[in-house]
Amino acid sequence: MLIIGIAGGTGSGKTTVVRKIIESLPAGEVVLLPQDSYYKDSSHVPAEQRQSINFDHPDAFDWELLSSHIALLRQGKSIEQPIYEYITSTRQKETIHIEPRKVVIIEGILALYDPKLRDMMDLKIFVDTDPDDRLIRVIQRDIIERGRTAEAVMERYVRVLKPMHQQFIEPSKRYADLIVPEGGSNQIAIDILTMYIKKHLK
């Protein structure tokens, strides 16, 4: 089993990199664990207070559960991946049944932050994209997909995204085995990555 961590800032192109890797590998050989699925359940917090939760801070994640799930997959055991509901900031009763595969990808802004999780990884990747490009992608995504105004997105970027990126996400780049500049548009880096994975699978 090959365990890969893929980190990078919001809007860096992590999802595109992951999608291109999965598309280039044989079907059924990769399982993806989005770090977003492992946000702590906030159902015990009053609804009006949930809006102030900082989802870009390491404390927002259930590191213990994520690490235990990786350990179980490595042992050849299946897991029940949580489903997180962004609108209500709660973990759903339903789960996603995940069987172990030859390649496990952990993808998220802080995938390389936790030392215990890093130690489980065979390959650590950081997707590095210019801050202006990331901001443009965040504005486009949040307006189209999440119904936010440009002003609201900019305010959140200055108040939360930028300081959290500088404090926690950017420093985790030092742990990467490979840094992919310009995210999903860097086809050469993606080709090198997939070649490495295919060689390992053989």
PERA-V82678 format. One record per pair of residues at least 12 apart in sequence whose ideal C-beta (glycine too) atoms are under 8 Angstrom apart, sorted by sequence separation. I is the first residue (numbers start at 0). J is the second residue. D is the distance in whole Angstrom. If there is no record, write none. Layout:
# PERA-V82678
I,J,D + I,J,D
This chain:
# PERA-V82678
5,17,6 + 68,80,7 + 82,94,6 + 111,123,6 + 81,94,6 + 82,95,6 + 179,192,8 + 17,31,6 + 80,94,6 + 111,125,7 + 138,152,5 + 177,191,8 + 79,94,4 + 80,95,4 + 105,120,7 + 137,152,6 + 138,153,7 + 177,192,7 + 38,54,7 + 79,95,7 + 80,96,8 + 64,81,7 + 79,96,6 + 80,97,5 + 78,96,8 + 79,97,7 + 77,96,6 + 78,97,5 + 137,156,6 + 39,59,6 + 61,81,8 + 77,97,6 + 38,59,6 + 39,60,7 + 40,61,8 + 77,98,5 + 38,60,6 + 39,61,5 + 77,99,7 + 134,156,6 + 37,60,6 + 38,61,7 + 76,99,7 + 137,160,7 + 37,61,5 + 75,99,5 + 37,62,8 + 72,97,7 + 34,60,7 + 73,99,8 + 37,64,6 + 72,99,5 + 37,65,4 + 72,100,8 + 68,97,8 + 73,103,8 + 34,65,7 + 72,103,6 + 130,161,8 + 32,65,7 + 69,103,7 + 130,164,8 + 32,68,7 + 52,88,6 + 69,105,7 + 32,69,8 + 49,87,7 + 49,88,4 + 65,105,7 + 46,87,8 + 30,72,7 + 36,80,6 + 37,81,6 + 44,88,7 + 36,81,5 + 38,83,5 + 42,87,8 + 127,172,7 + 9,55,7 + 36,82,7 + 37,83,8 + 73,119,7 + 125,171,7 + 36,83,6 + 41,88,4 + 42,89,4 + 66,113,7 + 69,116,7 + 125,172,5 + 32,80,7 + 35,83,6 + 41,89,6 + 42,90,7 + 65,113,8 + 40,89,6 + 60,109,7 + 66,115,5 + 70,119,7 + 125,174,8 + 132,181,8 + 38,88,8 + 40,90,4 + 66,116,6 + 69,119,5 + 125,175,4 + 39,90,8 + 62,113,5 + 65,116,7 + 123,174,6 + 124,175,6 + 127,178,5 + 38,90,8 + 57,109,6 + 123,175,5 + 124,176,7 + 125,177,8 + 127,179,7 + 128,180,7 + 129,181,8 + 55,108,6 + 62,115,7 + 66,119,7 + 123,176,5 + 124,177,5 + 125,178,5 + 126,179,5 + 127,180,5 + 128,181,6 + 62,116,7 + 122,176,6 + 123,177,8 + 124,178,8 + 125,179,7 + 127,181,8 + 128,182,5 + 57,112,6 + 112,167,6 + 122,177,7 + 124,179,6 + 127,182,8 + 57,113,7 + 112,168,8 + 126,182,5 + 117,174,6 + 109,167,6 + 36,95,8 + 109,168,6 + 112,171,5 + 108,168,5 + 111,171,4 + 111,172,8 + 109,171,7 + 111,174,5 + 111,175,6 + 32,97,7 + 2,69,6 + 30,97,6 + 30,98,7 + 124,192,7 + 30,99,7 + 30,100,4 + 2,73,7 + 29,100,6 + 32,103,7 + 34,105,6 + 0,72,7 + 28,100,6 + 29,101,8 + 30,102,7 + 32,104,7 + 34,106,6 + 35,107,6 + 0,73,6 + 27,100,7 + 28,101,5 + 29,102,4 + 30,103,5 + 31,104,5 + 32,105,5 + 33,106,6 + 34,107,2 + 122,195,7 + 28,102,6 + 29,103,8 + 30,104,7 + 32,106,7 + 33,107,6 + 34,108,7 + 29,104,6 + 31,106,6 + 34,109,7 + 34,110,6 + 24,102,7 + 121,199,8 + 21,104,8 + 20,104,7 + 17,104,6 + 17,106,5 + 14,106,7 + 13,106,6 + 13,107,8 + 102,196,6 + 13,108,8 + 102,200,7 + 0,99,7 + 3,102,7 + 5,104,6 + 9,108,6 + 101,200,6 + 0,100,8 + 1,101,7 + 3,103,7 + 4,104,8 + 5,105,7 + 6,106,8 + 8,108,6 + 0,101,6 + 1,102,5 + 2,103,5 + 3,104,5 + 4,105,5 + 5,106,5 + 6,107,7 + 7,108,7 + 0,102,7 + 1,103,7 + 3,105,7 + 4,106,8 + 5,107,8 + 6,108,7 + 0,103,6 + 2,105,7 + 6,109,7 + 6,110,4 + 55,159,6 + 5,110,6 + 6,111,4 + 55,160,6 + 4,110,4 + 6,112,8 + 53,159,6 + 4,111,5 + 56,163,6 + 16,124,8 + 55,163,4 + 55,164,7 + 16,126,6 + 53,163,7 + 57,167,6 + 56,167,7 + 4,116,7 + 55,167,8 + 4,117,7 + 13,126,5 + 55,168,8 + 12,126,6 + 11,126,5 + 4,120,4 + 11,127,7 + 12,128,6 + 2,119,6 + 3,120,7 + 6,123,8 + 11,128,4 + 2,120,5 + 3,121,7 + 4,122,7 + 6,124,7 + 7,125,6 + 10,128,7 + 2,121,5 + 3,122,5 + 4,123,5 + 5,124,5 + 6,125,5 + 7,126,3 + 1,121,5 + 2,122,8 + 3,123,8 + 4,124,7 + 5,125,8 + 6,126,7 + 7,127,7 + 8,128,7 + 1,122,7 + 3,124,7 + 5,126,7 + 7,128,7 + 8,130,8 + 10,132,7 + 11,133,6 + 10,133,4 + 9,133,6 + 10,134,7 + 12,136,8 + 8,133,5 + 10,135,8 + 10,136,4 + 10,137,4 + 9,137,6 + 10,140,7 + 9,160,6 + 8,160,8 + 9,164,7 + 8,164,5 + 8,168,5 + 7,168,7 + 8,169,7 + 6,168,7 + 16,179,6 + 19,183,6 + 6,171,6 + 18,183,8 + 6,172,8 + 16,182,6 + 23,189,8 + 15,182,6 + 16,183,5 + 19,186,8 + 15,183,3 + 6,175,7 + 12,181,7 + 13,182,7 + 14,183,8 + 15,184,8 + 20,189,7 + 24,193,7 + 12,182,2 + 19,189,5 + 23,193,4 + 11,182,5 + 12,183,4 + 7,179,8 + 12,184,7 + 20,192,6 + 24,196,6 + 28,200,7 + 16,189,6 + 20,193,6 + 24,197,7 + 19,193,8 + 7,182,7 + 25,200,8 + 16,192,8 + 20,196,7 + 24,200,8 + 3,196,8 + 1,196,6 + 1,199,5 + 1,200,7
